[in-house]
Structure formats: structure tokens, C-alpha cells
Amino acid sequence: MRQPIDIDIDYVFKAIVGTASPVLDVITSYQEQIEWHLRFASLLVGLLVGILSLVAMVRKLRRK
């Protein structure tokens, strides 16, 4: 039988904070460029949803 895994919560918390801090620093420093990419990506997703909705509506009308 396996021994239970002893997880040190303090160590896990420090690891998460230590990993997240540099990531947040990079996001903060490149905020303007990241915002532009997010806006462009949301535009593409919106267009894709619109196109897929249009295709579904056309298919539904053809069935009748």
C-alpha cells in the first residue's frame, strides 16, 4: 500500500506566487501590445461565431 503524499501547503503557495509574479510583471510591461492582441482575437472570435451562426441558419432554412 502506498504512503499518503505529504503536501506542504506553504511550499506550494510560495511556488505559485514565485511563478505568477514574473508572469504578471511581463503582462504589466507589455500591457498595450497584449491589449491589442486580445482585441484582435476577440474580433476574430466574434466574426467566427457570426459566420457559424449564419451557416447554421442557412442550413436550417434549406431543410424546410
N, C-alpha and C positions, 0 to 999 in steps of 0.2 A: 504494500500500500504506500502511496506517495505521501510525503510530508506536506502539510499545507504551506503555501507560499506566504512568507512574511513580507508584506509591503510596507515600507517606511513612507508614510504619508508626507512627512516633512521633506524627504528627499525628492519625492515625486513633484511636490509643489515647487521646490526650488528648480527642478529640471524644466518644468513648464514655464515658469517665469523667466528662466535663463534663456530659453529658446524663443519665447514670444517677444522679449524686449528688443533684440536686434531686428526682428521682423517688423515690429511696429515702428522702429526708427527708420527703416528703409521705406516703409509705406508713407511715413510723415514727410520724409525728404523728397520723395517722388510723387507727392500727392497730386500735383497738377497734371502730370503725364498719366498717372493711374486713373484720374477722374475722366480724362479724355477717352482713354481706352474703355472704361466702363460705360460711358455714354454711347460710344460707337457700338459696343457689344449689345447694349440694351436696344439700340435702334435695329440692329440685325435680328435680334430675337423677336422684336415686335413685328418686323416685316415677315419673318418666317411664320409666326403664328397667324398673321393675316392671310398669307398665301395658303397655308394649310387649311384655314377655315374656309376660304374661297373654294378650294378644290373639293372639300367635303360637301359644301353647299351645292356645287355643280353636279357632283356625283349623285346627291340625293334628288335633285331635280330631274336628272336623266332617268332615274328608276321609275318615275311616275308615268 
